[in-house]
């Protein structure tokens, strides 16, 4: 490190780590606005200067995208914000989105060396968000403008983060790209699954608009394959046929990417779970987001209700915090392990606590009770921690005679997601025992030539940042395949 660099950086001893200011919990619980303020320019520079510029940057290795974090922190500390943004954007298709929704405490910031030394992590996510928001304001986010237009086209099934990231990478190479999605808006979980208080939908729409202006086409409200899942909220007129067969898609495009994500909810398996008022997390969040977007929807909110959310991941935190904003009478989260073993972001859990959510740790539902079909309470049992399982988290077992009741008239199941039946797309596509699509580990190609898959439909329910990474990687593999197809066509 040069003398100039050392004078700019390594300020972690004299400058404390500081997140952007949060709106007061009572005030922010009254609306769906984002809860964090932006750093001002001087504060972003100050916090960037805390970076220790490690010889081995563990923050970078902990990032699924392998973002060059130390270098853009240095540029930010130097006040070279446009260069910092450009470097950030080289490895990330949506830095401002990752800066908002990534669980940095479990990824880059959790691996930060100065965090491990007791000085508090560099606030990487907040700086990343600020850099890109600032880039949009200053016109530094360049439009997609391929150097050469190529004739072959790609069909992408799914307009979520993996599909959007792949579309950008392929379009930048000049390929013609068309994204198909069954919903009436692009964005997938970014649009319908993540609440506004974490990710304002204008941020998502801005990225989608950039793709459209760059030549990416969107065909929305469209189901691919012979079967239509009528349980999915598509907001599409059921009297209008919107199906396109997979074979027709193969005939139309030189390559296909399946990036559908996983949307089938894991169901609660206890007596009474079929009672009125027991709902799934994703339809609940989708309904709330649609209301925020101005859509007319028919589904009850949590207003005036005693709400119990079952689960401990980020989706569960989205549900409890949404219920608070819908003016629930009370909101309780039941989770079978303790707080230390929760799979979701510790930062989001703390935000939920501040907003008035009650947590019952080491508690699992045993049954749901109702009167005349309407829920009255959840009977739960206290759990005991045991030895770690294969994932590293401690196993749990019920404590005999420890049952207790939690008042409830709405129960939200937030137990995770599994794949829908992918054979509805193509009966020949090979699946894993978990129902995910099998692909080559580095090329993302399925057993069908020219058909690729990426994101949650390959790795299982995971993080948005992993979907972006795999979408980009799959796009590069598809680029090589398309070049080969182009050469073969030229030789014929």
C-alpha positions in Angstrom: 0.0 0.0 0.0 1.3 3.4 -0.9 1.8 6.2 1.6 -1.1 8.1 0.0 -3.3 5.1 0.4 -2.4 4.5 4.0 -3.2 8.2 4.8 -6.6 7.8 3.2 -7.5 4.4 4.6 -7.2 2.4 7.9 -9.2 4.9 9.9 -11.1 2.2 11.7 -9.3 3.0 15.0 -10.2 6.6 15.1 -13.6 6.5 13.3 -16.4 4.3 14.6 -18.6 2.3 12.2 -21.9 4.0 11.6 -24.9 2.9 9.7 -27.1 5.4 7.9 -29.7 6.9 10.2 -32.9 4.9 10.6 -36.3 6.5 10.9 -37.8 6.2 14.3 -39.4 2.7 14.8 -42.8 4.1 15.7 -42.9 6.5 12.8 -41.6 4.0 10.1 -44.1 1.3 11.3 -46.9 3.6 10.1 -45.9 3.3 6.4 -44.0 1.2 3.9 -41.2 3.7 3.1 -37.6 2.5 3.2 -36.3 2.8 6.8 -32.7 3.9 6.1 -31.6 7.3 5.1 -28.8 7.8 2.5 -25.3 8.7 3.5 -24.3 12.2 2.6 -21.2 12.3 0.4 -18.8 13.1 3.3 -20.2 10.4 5.5 -19.8 7.8 2.7 -16.2 8.9 2.3 -15.6 8.8 6.0 -17.1 5.3 6.4 -15.2 4.0 3.4 -11.9 5.2 4.9 -12.3 2.8 7.8 -11.4 -0.1 5.4 -8.1 -1.8 6.4 -7.3 -2.7 2.7 -6.5 -6.3 3.7 -4.0 -8.2 1.7 -6.5 -11.1 1.6 -9.9 -9.4 1.4 -12.2 -11.7 3.2 -15.2 -9.4 2.4 -14.7 -10.1 -1.2 -14.4 -13.8 -0.8 -17.6 -13.9 1.3 -19.5 -12.1 -1.5 -21.2 -14.5 -3.9 -20.5 -11.9 -6.7 -16.8 -11.6 -5.7 -17.3 -7.8 -5.7 -14.0 -5.9 -5.6 -15.0 -4.2 -2.3 -11.6 -2.9 -1.0 -10.9 -1.1 -4.3 -14.2 0.7 -4.6 -14.1 1.5 -0.9 -10.7 3.2 -1.5 -12.0 5.1 -4.5 -15.0 6.2 -2.5 -12.8 7.4 0.4 -10.8 9.4 -2.2 -14.0 11.0 -3.4 -13.7 9.4 -6.8 -17.4 8.3 -6.7 -18.0 7.7 -10.4 -14.9 5.4 -10.6 -16.1 3.6 -7.4 -19.5 3.0 -8.9 -18.1 1.8 -12.3 -15.9 -0.7 -10.5 -18.8 -1.9 -8.4 -21.0 -2.3 -11.5 -18.4 -4.5 -13.2 -19.3 -7.5 -11.1 -22.9 -6.6 -10.0 -25.9 -6.0 -12.2 -27.9 -4.4 -9.4 -25.5 -2.9 -6.7 -28.2 -0.6 -5.3 -30.6 -3.6 -4.8 -28.0 -5.8 -3.2 -27.0 -2.8 -1.0 -30.6 -2.7 0.3 -31.5 -6.4 0.6 -28.4 -8.5 1.0 -27.8 -9.9 4.5 -24.4 -8.2 4.7 -24.1 -9.2 8.4 -23.9 -12.8 7.1 -21.8 -12.1 4.0 -19.2 -9.3 3.3 -19.6 -7.4 6.6 -19.7 -10.6 8.6 -16.3 -11.5 7.1 -14.8 -8.0 7.6 -11.4 -8.2 9.3 -11.9 -5.2 11.5 -15.3 -6.6 12.5 -13.4 -9.7 13.8 -10.9 -7.4 15.6 -13.7 -5.7 17.5 -13.8 -2.4 15.8 -17.1 -2.9 13.9 -17.4 -3.8 10.2 -17.1 -1.3 7.4 -20.7 -0.6 6.4 -20.2 -2.1 2.9 -23.9 -2.5 1.9 -24.9 1.1 2.8 -21.9 2.5 0.9 -22.7 0.3 -2.1 -26.3 1.5 -2.1 -25.3 5.1 -1.8 -22.7 4.9 -4.6 -25.2 3.5 -7.1 -28.1 5.8 -6.1 -25.7 8.7 -6.5 -24.7 7.3 -10.0 -28.3 7.2 -11.1 -28.8 10.8 -9.9 -25.7 12.0 -11.8 -26.4 10.1 -15.0 -23.4 7.8 -14.6 -25.4 4.6 -15.2 -24.8 4.1 -18.9 -27.5 2.7 -21.2 -27.0 -0.7 -22.7 -25.4 -0.2 -26.1 -23.9 -3.3 -27.7 -21.0 -2.8 -29.9 -22.4 -5.2 -32.4 -25.9 -6.6 -32.9 -26.1 -10.3 -33.3 -28.9 -12.2 -35.1 -29.5 -15.1 -32.7 -32.0 -14.7 -29.9 -32.4 -16.0 -26.3 -35.6 -16.7 -24.5 -35.5 -16.3 -20.7 -38.2 -17.8 -18.6 -38.6 -15.8 -15.4 -38.1 -12.0 -14.9 -36.6 -12.3 -11.4 -33.1 -11.4 -10.4 -31.4 -14.3 -12.2 -33.3 -13.7 -15.4 -32.8 -9.9 -15.3 -29.0 -10.3 -14.6 -28.6 -12.8 -17.5 -30.6 -10.6 -19.8 -28.3 -7.6 -19.2 -25.2 -9.7 -19.7 -26.5 -11.2 -22.9 -27.8 -8.0 -24.3 -24.5 -6.3 -23.7 -22.9 -8.9 -26.0 -25.4 -8.0 -28.7 -27.8 -11.0 -28.6 -31.5 -10.5 -29.0 -33.2 -11.2 -25.6 -36.8 -11.8 -24.7 -37.9 -12.4 -21.1 -41.2 -14.3 -20.4 -42.9 -14.1 -17.1 -46.3 -15.2 -15.8 -46.8 -12.1 -13.7 -48.1 -8.8 -15.1 -44.9 -7.0 -14.0 -41.3 -7.9 -14.3 -39.1 -8.3 -11.2 -40.2 -11.5 -9.7 -39.6 -11.5 -5.9 -37.9 -8.1 -6.2 -41.3 -6.7 -7.2 -43.8 -8.9 -5.4 -42.0 -10.7 -2.6 -39.8 -8.1 -0.9 -41.7 -5.3 0.9 -41.2 -1.6 0.1 -39.6 -0.8 3.4 -36.6 -2.9 2.3 -36.8 -2.2 -1.5 -38.8 0.6 -3.0 -40.4 -0.7 -6.2 -39.2 2.4 -8.1 -35.7 1.1 -7.7 -36.7 -2.2 -9.4 -38.6 -0.5 -12.1 -35.6 1.7 -12.9 -33.5 -1.4 -13.7 -36.3 -2.9 -15.8 -36.7 0.3 -17.8 -33.0 0.3 -18.5 -33.2 -3.2 -19.9 -36.2 -2.3 -22.1 -34.5 0.8 -23.4 -31.4 -1.4 -24.2 -33.5 -3.7 -26.4 -34.6 -6.4 -24.0 -38.2 -7.4 -24.7 -40.7 -8.5 -22.1 -43.6 -10.8 -22.6 -45.6 -10.7 -19.4 -48.7 -12.5 -18.1 -47.5 -15.6 -20.0 -47.3 -19.2 -18.8 -44.8 -21.5 -20.5 -45.6 -25.1 -20.9 -48.8 -27.2 -21.3 -50.1 -26.8 -17.7 -51.2 -23.6 -16.0 -50.9 -23.3 -12.2 -54.2 -21.7 -11.3 -53.2 -21.2 -7.7 -50.5 -18.6 -8.7 -51.6 -14.9 -8.4 -50.8 -13.7 -11.9 -53.4 -10.9 -12.1 -54.1 -12.1 -15.6 -57.6 -12.6 -17.0 -58.3 -16.4 -16.8 -60.4 -16.2 -19.9 -57.4 -15.2 -22.0 -55.1 -18.0 -23.1 -51.5 -16.9 -22.5 -49.7 -20.2 -22.8 -46.6 -20.8 -25.0 -45.3 -24.3 -25.3 -41.7 -25.0 -24.4 -41.3 -26.5 -27.9 -42.5 -23.3 -29.5 -40.0 -21.4 -27.4 -37.2 -23.7 -28.5 -38.2 -23.2 -32.1 -38.2 -19.4 -31.7 -34.9 -19.0 -29.8 -31.4 -20.3 -30.3 -31.0 -20.8 -26.5 -33.3 -20.8 -23.5 -32.6 -20.0 -19.8 -34.9 -21.2 -17.2 -34.8 -18.8 -14.2 -38.2 -19.3 -12.7 -37.2 -19.3 -9.0 -39.0 -21.5 -6.5 -42.4 -20.5 -5.4 -44.1 -23.5 -3.9 -44.5 -22.9 -0.1 -43.6 -25.6 2.4 -46.8 -26.4 4.2 -47.3 -26.5 7.9 -48.1 -30.1 9.0 -50.1 -29.8 12.2 -53.8 -30.4 13.1 -56.0 -27.4 12.2 -53.7 -26.0 9.5 -56.7 -25.9 7.1 -58.7 -23.4 9.2 -59.7 -20.1 7.7 -57.0 -17.5 8.4 -54.0 -19.9 7.9 -52.2 -18.4 4.9 -48.9 -18.7 3.0 -46.2 -16.0 3.2 -45.8 -15.3 -0.5 -49.4 -14.6 -1.4 -49.6 -12.4 1.7 -46.5 -10.4 0.7 -47.6 -10.3 -3.0 -51.0 -8.9 -1.9 -49.3 -6.2 0.2 -47.0 -5.2 -2.6 -49.8 -5.1 -5.1 -51.7 -2.7 -2.8 -48.7 -0.5 -2.6 -48.5 -0.5 -6.4 -52.1 0.6 -6.6 -53.7 -2.7 -7.7 -57.2 -3.7 -6.6 -56.8 -7.1 -4.8 -59.1 -9.2 -2.8 -57.4 -10.6 0.3 -57.7 -9.6 4.0 -54.9 -7.7 5.6 -53.6 -8.1 9.2 -55.5 -5.0 10.4 -56.9 -5.5 13.9 -55.8 -9.1 14.1 -53.6 -11.1 16.4 -51.0 -12.4 13.9 -48.7 -15.4 14.4 -45.9 -15.9 11.9 -44.2 -19.3 11.9 -40.6 -19.3 10.7 -37.3 -17.6 11.3 -35.9 -16.6 7.9 -35.9 -13.3 6.0 -39.4 -14.1 4.6 -40.7 -14.4 8.1 -39.2 -11.1 9.0 -40.8 -9.5 5.9 -44.2 -10.9 7.1 -44.0 -9.8 10.7 -42.9 -6.3 9.7 -45.6 -6.1 7.0 -48.3 -7.1 9.6 -47.1 -4.3 11.9 -47.6 -1.8 9.1 -51.0 -3.1 8.4 -51.9 -2.2 12.0 -52.2 -5.7 13.4 -53.4 -5.9 17.0 -50.4 -8.0 17.9 -47.6 -9.8 16.0 -45.8 -12.8 17.3 -43.0 -14.8 15.6 -42.7 -18.5 16.5 -39.3 -20.0 15.8 -38.2 -23.5 16.8 -34.6 -22.6 17.4 -33.1 -19.7 19.4 -32.1 -16.3 18.0 -28.5 -17.3 17.4 -29.6 -20.1 15.1 -32.0 -18.0 13.0 -31.3 -18.3 9.3 -32.3 -14.7 8.5 -30.5 -11.5 8.8 -29.8 -10.4 12.4 -30.2 -6.8 11.3 -33.7 -7.5 10.0 -34.6 -9.3 13.2 -33.5 -6.3 15.3 -35.6 -4.0 13.1 -38.6 -6.2 13.7 -38.0 -6.1 17.4 -37.8 -2.3 17.4 -41.1 -2.1 15.5 -42.9 -4.1 18.2 -42.8 -7.8 17.0 -42.8 -10.3 19.9 -40.5 -13.3 19.4 -41.1 -16.7 21.0 -37.8 -18.5 20.5 -37.5 -22.2 20.9 -41.2 -22.7 20.2 -42.8 -24.9 17.6 -46.5 -25.1 16.6 -48.4 -28.2 17.7 -51.9 -27.4 16.5 -54.1 -24.6 15.4 -57.5 -24.2 17.1 -60.6 -22.6 15.7 -64.2 -21.9 16.4 -66.6 -22.4 13.5 -63.7 -22.6 11.2 -62.0 -19.4 12.3 -58.7 -19.4 14.1 -58.6 -18.6 17.8 -55.1 -19.7 19.0 -52.0 -21.6 18.1 -50.8 -24.2 20.6 -47.1 -24.4 20.7 -44.5 -26.4 22.6 -41.1 -25.3 23.9 -38.1 -26.8 22.3 -34.7 -27.9 23.6 -31.4 -27.4 21.6 -29.3 -30.4 20.8 -26.2 -31.2 18.8 -25.5 -29.4 15.5 -26.9 -31.0 12.3 -25.2 -31.1 8.9 -25.9 -27.5 8.2 -24.1 -26.5 11.5 -27.3 -25.4 13.3 -28.3 -27.1 16.5 -31.0 -29.7 16.3 -34.1 -29.3 18.4 -36.5 -31.6 20.3 -39.8 -30.8 22.2 -39.9 -30.5 25.9 -42.6 -32.7 27.2 -45.4 -30.9 29.1 -44.3 -27.4 28.0 -47.2 -26.6 25.8 -48.6 -23.1 25.7 -51.1 -21.1 23.7 -50.7 -18.0 21.6 -53.8 -16.0 20.7 -54.3 -15.8 16.9 -56.8 -15.1 14.3 -54.3 -15.0 11.4 -51.4 -17.5 11.0 -48.8 -16.9 8.3 -46.7 -19.9 7.2 -43.1 -18.7 6.4 -41.3 -22.1 6.2 -39.5 -21.7 3.0 -40.0 -22.6 -0.6 -39.5 -25.6 -2.9 -39.7 -25.9 -6.7 -42.9 -26.3 -8.7 -43.0 -29.2 -11.0 -40.5 -28.4 -13.7 -41.7 -31.2 -15.9 -44.6 -28.9 -16.8 -42.1 -27.1 -18.9 -40.5 -30.1 -20.5 -40.9 -33.7 -19.5 -37.4 -34.6 -20.6 -35.5 -32.1 -18.3 -33.6 -33.8 -15.6 -34.4 -32.9 -12.0 -32.6 -33.5 -8.7 -34.3 -35.4 -5.9 -35.3 -32.0 -4.5 -37.1 -31.1 -7.7 -34.5 -28.5 -8.8 -33.2 -28.5 -12.3 -29.9 -30.4 -12.8 -27.2 -28.5 -14.7 -23.6 -28.7 -15.5 -21.8 -27.2 -12.5 -19.9 -24.5 -14.4 -21.8 -24.2 -17.7 -25.3 -24.2 -16.3 -26.5 -26.3 -19.2 -29.2 -28.8 -18.6 -29.4 -32.3 -20.2 -31.2 -30.6 -23.2 -28.8 -28.9 -25.6 -29.2 -25.2 -25.7 -31.3 -25.1 -22.5 -29.8 -23.6 -19.4 -31.0 -22.9 -15.9 -29.8 -20.6 -13.1 -30.8 -19.2 -9.8 -33.1 -20.7 -7.1 -34.5 -23.3 -9.6 -31.0 -24.8 -9.6 -29.6 -24.2 -6.1 -32.9 -24.1 -4.2 -34.3 -21.2 -2.3 -31.4 -18.8 -1.7 -30.3 -15.2 -1.7 -30.9 -12.6 -4.5 -27.2 -12.1 -4.7 -26.7 -15.7 -5.6 -29.4 -15.5 -8.3 -27.6 -12.5 -9.8 -24.3 -14.3 -9.7 -25.7 -17.4 -11.4 -27.6 -15.4 -14.0 -24.4 -13.6 -15.0 -22.4 -16.9 -15.1 -25.1 -18.7 -17.1 -25.2 -15.8 -19.6 -21.4 -16.1 -20.2 -21.8 -19.8 -20.9 -24.7 -19.1 -23.2 -22.7 -16.5 -25.0 -20.0 -19.1 -25.9 -22.7 -21.5 -27.0 -24.4 -18.8 -29.2 -21.0 -17.9 -30.8 -20.6 -21.6 -31.7 -24.1 -21.7 -33.2 -23.3 -18.5 -35.2 -20.1 -20.0 -36.6 -21.9 -23.2 -37.5 -24.6 -21.3 -39.3 -22.0 -19.2 -41.2 -20.2 -22.3 -42.4 -23.4 -23.9 -43.8 
